[in-house]
């Protein structure tokens, strides 16, 4: 199996994501290449958001900051079908 690029790993990790089921940055980092530096990951994620490949949201919950990502327009197959 060929090695996937970081971008491909990001898309694979976010395959089941949506605006209702985003993936936290901390979880995303653990799902991707373990050796990738956070600064490099953030640069790639920022680029993908600028290209509208991903959407992001950040805020505070219970006094802790969070950042999450998802694929725009993605409806996970776990959702009921739209008729």
C-alpha positions in Angstrom: 0.0 0.0 0.0 1.5 3.4 -1.0 2.0 6.1 1.6 -0.8 8.6 1.6 0.0 12.3 1.6 -1.0 14.4 4.7 -3.7 16.0 2.6 -5.1 12.6 1.6 -4.9 11.4 5.2 -6.9 14.5 6.3 -9.6 13.8 3.8 -9.7 10.1 4.8 -9.9 11.0 8.5 -12.8 13.5 7.7 -14.7 11.1 5.5 -17.5 10.7 8.0 -17.5 14.4 9.1 -20.2 17.0 8.6 -21.2 20.3 10.2 -23.2 18.3 12.7 -20.4 15.8 13.3 -17.1 17.8 13.0 -13.7 16.4 14.0 -11.7 18.1 16.7 -8.2 19.2 15.7 -6.8 17.1 18.6 -8.6 14.0 17.3 -7.6 14.8 13.7 -3.9 15.0 14.6 -4.0 11.5 16.2 -5.7 10.1 13.1 -3.1 11.4 10.6 0.6 10.6 10.3 1.9 10.5 13.9 5.1 12.3 13.1 3.6 15.4 11.5 4.3 18.6 13.3 1.3 20.7 14.5 2.6 23.8 12.6 2.8 21.8 9.3 -0.7 20.3 9.9 -2.1 23.8 10.6 -0.6 25.2 7.4 -2.1 22.4 5.3 -5.5 22.7 7.1 -5.5 26.5 6.5 -4.7 26.0 2.8 -7.5 23.4 2.5 -10.0 25.8 4.1 -8.9 28.7 1.8 -9.5 26.3 -1.1 -12.9 25.5 0.4 -12.0 21.8 0.6 -12.8 22.0 4.3 -14.7 24.1 6.7 -13.7 25.0 10.2 -15.1 26.3 13.5 -13.4 27.4 16.7 -14.6 28.5 20.0 -14.7 27.8 23.7 -16.6 25.2 25.6 -16.3 24.6 29.4 -13.4 27.1 29.4 -11.4 25.2 26.9 -10.6 26.3 23.4 -11.5 24.0 20.5 -11.0 23.9 16.7 -12.9 21.5 14.5 -13.0 20.6 10.8 -15.4 18.9 8.4 -15.9 18.4 4.7 -18.5 20.9 3.3 -21.7 19.4 2.0 -20.8 16.0 3.3 -23.7 14.0 4.6 -22.4 10.9 6.4 -24.1 7.7 5.4 -25.3 7.2 9.0 -27.8 10.0 8.3 -31.3 9.0 7.1 -31.8 9.3 3.3 -33.1 12.6 2.0 -36.4 12.2 0.0 
